């Protein structure tokens, strides 16, 4: 499902931005990130985003080890030979999660019989994540009108490997989904991957469930951090598995499978809401969100900062440029 933004709505949002509206995606110019050597004459401050320079530390337990950004929370569980873990940034919807296996009732009747809160009729990864999100998170955030909406789905091709790991089941769907959601009044986006099997059991079996989440417009920025977390994962001596936890290619496929025009529209909308214009630093080869009017404040002969092209909106950004108050 592709999201189209009306021109009239954009005009209203632009007016709100000029009156001081802040971004709902969590971007803040007043963070504690380190600075580059910004031009003193221009009286600006360049703040590096948290996802560009995280400090890493090791996490380990009896079942696995991996690298995580310092200060992030790790939760995990191991029960009935099934491993699950979640790594999340404190007080944020930025997180990555992994679950080896889950089950969902096939029909509403089976849902009642087994006492579960979600059921599946189509047996697709998209349906699984929609049910998972809209049942679990509506309970957690009942006042927000929580939703999960799959915007793009990429069907994966390495089915022989997946089927070899679960030969007793019939593969119904093996997909990576790009989706958008609302959580606690914050709009977010994420990528989700799962393989859905059916067997003689009345339940669908869903295997190797992986998902990434971030505030809307920031998932692309957090992906390198997520990839390092996944790639560093190693099973401990107490547990052996053939599951390939470190492969995030399916998630990237879902993210990159979106139409470029939709990505550009989303990023431009995010900038307008936050009151930003996006610029490219030719010296550091970096894209920043700058305050509205930044380019007008620059000397006409300067060549360091340049407006970005439409295609560059899909590359994300690495920080913010804010205007400093003049000292008396």
N, C-alpha and C positions, 0 to 999 in steps of 0.2 A: 504494500500500500504506500503510495507516494504522497507526501504531504505538500500541499500547495498553499502558499501564503498570499492572501489577497493584497492588492496594491493599496487599497484603502486602509487596511489594517496596518500596513507598513508605515503609512503616513501618520497614523495615530501613535504608533510606537515611537517614531522619530521625534514627535512632539514631546512625548513623555521623557525620552532620553535627554532632550535639551533642557528639561526642567529638573534634571538630576536623578533620573531613574537609574538604579544599579542593576547589574547583571544577575539573573536568577541562576546562572550556571556556576557561581561561586568565585569568579575572577575578582581579585581585589588588588588595588594598587598599593595598599598600605600593609603589605605582608612584610615578614622579616627576612626575605630572601636577600642574598648579597647583591651588590651593585657592580656593574661594569664602570669603566672610567668615562662617564658621560661628559659631554661638553659643558663646562661651567658657564660659558658665555650664553648658552641657550637656557640655562637654569632648569635643567630637566634631571629626572632620576630614572634610571633603567633598573627595574627589579626583575631578577631571574625567577621564573616559576619553579615551584617545588618539584615538578616532575623532571626538570632538566639536570639537577644535581643532588639526587637523594644520597643520604649516607646509609650504607648498607651494613647489616649485621647478620650473623648466622642464627638460625632457629633449628633445634633438633629435639627429637623425642625418640622413643623406642622404635617407631615405625617409619620415620622419614626425617630427612634434613633438607633445608633449603635456605636461600638468602632472601631477606625481607628488608624493606626500608626501615631504618631506625625509628622507633616510636609507633609503628603499625601494630595492629592486634592480630594475633594468630589464634584461631580456634580450630579444633579438630576432634574427630571421633573415630573409633574403630570398633565395630560391632558386627557379629555374624559374618566375619571375613570381608566386610565392606569398609573401605576407608573414605573419609570425607575431611576436607579442610577448607578454611576460608582465611584470607589475608585482607585486612581492611584498614584504611586510613582512619584515624580517630575522628569522630564527629563528622563523617562524610559518607556519601554513598559510593566513594571510590573503593572498589574491591575486586578481587578475583577469587573464584571458588572452584572446587573440584569434588566430584562425587563419583565413585566407581559404579554404583548401581542403585536403581530405584525402581519402584513398581507403582503403577497407577491403575485404578479399576477401569474395566473395559466399558461399562455402561452405568447408567444411573442406578439400575437394580443391583449391580455388583458393588457400587459405591455404598449403598445402604447395607448390603450383606457384610462387607468387609470393614465398615465403619470408617471409610476414608472420606476426605473432603473434596477430592477431585476425581474426575472420571474422563476417559478418552473414548471417542467413537471412531475417529479417523486413524489413530495410531501414527501421528506425525510428530516430529520434533517441535514444530510450531505450536501445535495444539497442547503438547506437554507443557511448554513454558508458559503459554497463556493461562492454562489451568493452574499451574504451580504458583504463578505470580498473583493472579487475581483472587485465588482463595486464601493463600497464606498472608499476603500483604493487605488485603481488605480487612482481615482480622486484626493485623498489627496497626494499620492506619485507617480505621473505619470512617473517619471524618473527611478524608481527602479525596474520596472517589477514586481510589487507586485503579490503575489500568496497566495492562501490558498489551502493546500492539506491535505485531511483527510487520516491519516495513519491507524487508528484503529477505529472501531465503535462497541459500546456495546449496544445491544437492552435491554431496561429495562423491568421489570416485574410488576411494580405497576400500571398497566394500569387501574384497576378498580377505583382507587382513581382519576386518571387523567380524566377519562371519566365522573366520577361523578361531577367534577368541570365544565365540558363543555358538558352537556348531549345532546345539540342540534347538536353537530358535530359528524362526523365519524372519529375515530382515524386512521390516515394513518401511522404514525411512532412516536415512542417514544424512542429516542436514546441519548446516550452520545457519543461524538466524540472526539478522540484525533487527533489533527492536527498540522501541521507545516506551518509556514508562513514566509514571508519576509516583513519587515517594515522599511522604511528609511535606507536601506542597512544593517539592522541587522536581522540575522536569529532568529526566535522565535518559541516557541511551546505553545500549549494551550489545554485546555479541554472545551468542549462546550456541553450544554444539552438543549433539546427542545422537545416539543410535537407538532406534526403537525396534524391538523384536516382539513377535507373538509366538506363543507355545501352546501346548495343550492346557496350560493353566488359564484360569479366567482373567488373569492380569496381563497387561502389557509389561514387558521388561525393558527398562530404559538404562542404557549403559554408557559409561565414560562421559558424564555430564560435566561440562566446563562452561563457566560464564564469566564475563567481565562487565563491570558497570562503572559509570562515571556521570557527573552532571552533563546535561545535554551540551554538545559542542566541545567537550573536553576528552572524549574517549580516545581520539586520535593522539592526543598529547600524552596520555597515560600509557599507551600501548607498549612503548619500549620498556617501561618499568615492569609491566605485567609480564612481558616476554622474558625478562631476566628472572623473575620469580619462578615462572614455569620451567625455564631451561635449567635452573639450579636444583630442581627437585630430584632427590635420590631416595629410593626406598632403603629402609634400615635393615639390619641383619635379621630382625624378628619378622620381617615380611618380605615376600618375593612376589613379583607380579610382572606380567608381560605388557601391561598397559603403558602406552606412550604418553605420559603426562606432559612432557616438555614440548610436544608438537602443537604449536598455536597456529599452524597454517590454515586450519579450517576457520578459526575465528577471524583471521586476517582476510580470508576469502569473503566472508560475509560483510566485513567492513568495507572492503574495496569493491564489492559487487554493486554498491549503490551507484546510481547514475550521478555523474559529476555535477550536472546542473542542479540536482537536489542538494548535494553537499554544499555547493557554493551559496545557494539560496539560504540554507540553514546557517552557515557561518556569517553571512552578511546580516541576517536577521539578528543573530546573537550580538554582533557588534553594535547594531543600532540600539538594541535594548539596553546595552551596557554603556552607551555613550562613547564608543571607541571608533577609531579608524586604524586600519592595519597597515604597517609599513615594514619595509625590508632594510636591514642594516647591511650595507655592502661590505663593511669592514669585517664584521663577525659572521657574515653569511647567516643571519638570524632574522626571523620574523617576529615582530612585537605588536601588541595592541597598544596604540598610543591614544592620548586624549583627543577629542574632536578639536580640530584646528591646529594640530601639531605641525603639519606640513606648512601651513600658512605662517607659523611662527619662525620657521627656519629661513636662513639666508637664501636668497634665490640662487646664489652661486654654489651652494653646498651640494655635494654629490654623495654623501654618506647614506642619507636616508631617502628611500624612494617608495612611492606607492606600489603596492603589489598588483600583480595581474589577477584576473579571475581564477585562473587555474591554481595559483598559489594559496587560495583560501582552503584548499584541501590538504595543505601541508601542516596545519596546526600553527601554534605560536609558542614562544619560549619565555614570555614575560610581558611586562607592562612598562610603558613610558609615561611618567606623570610629570605634571608641571609644578615646579617648585615656587613657593611664594618668595617674592623679592625681600631681601633683608634690608632694613633701614640703616 
